[in-house]
């Protein structure tokens, strides 16, 4: 009788152990899951602009080199101690503007002739001839007004990371006052030189650099 009781106890113990193992498997299976984790980091800065535009003041000068090789007293035949001047036989050329910077965006450079550009005191006589160079193409023998019109509205586009100092050479202005083109003009030139109020040239140009979207 005691043996039977022990057998029952052992069977019950084995049954309980089996249930425990089955429960452990079920619980572990229930708590299992797929897990995928990802992370990403990105950083940006503002694209560089760094553009500077300045009017080029080299179109006129205080001194002009002598062209007559027989004149040996000085290297210059025109010397002013009171600001820039023009005179028969002088000439000049310069970029319209000095533009610097290498922006990381596409840019457009536009030019406009300002309302302040004018010839004053010349009495309708215009001995100076002008020329304009745009992208290597030069238009010559222009009057003052024709020169302004040629510059007004010029638009140049540049790709990102272009050194805009090249734009300074893409648009240039040149002038020339021919020396002694005839007796009649010599008299008119002399009258300008003797005028109580000297004739003047004012060249007012604007350059704008903008980003292209």
Beta strands, then each sheet from edge to edge (+ up, - down):
strand 1: 52-55
strand 2: 63-65
strand 3: 76-79
strand 4: 91-95
strand 5: 97-100
strand 6: 107-113
strand 7: 118-120
strand 8: 128-134
strand 9: 137-142
strand 10: 155-158
strand 11: 171-177
strand 12: 200-202
strand 13: 205-211
sheet 1: 1+ 5-
sheet 2: 2+ 3-
sheet 3: 4+ 11- 8+ 9-
sheet 4: 10+ 6- 13+
sheet 5: 7+ 12-
end
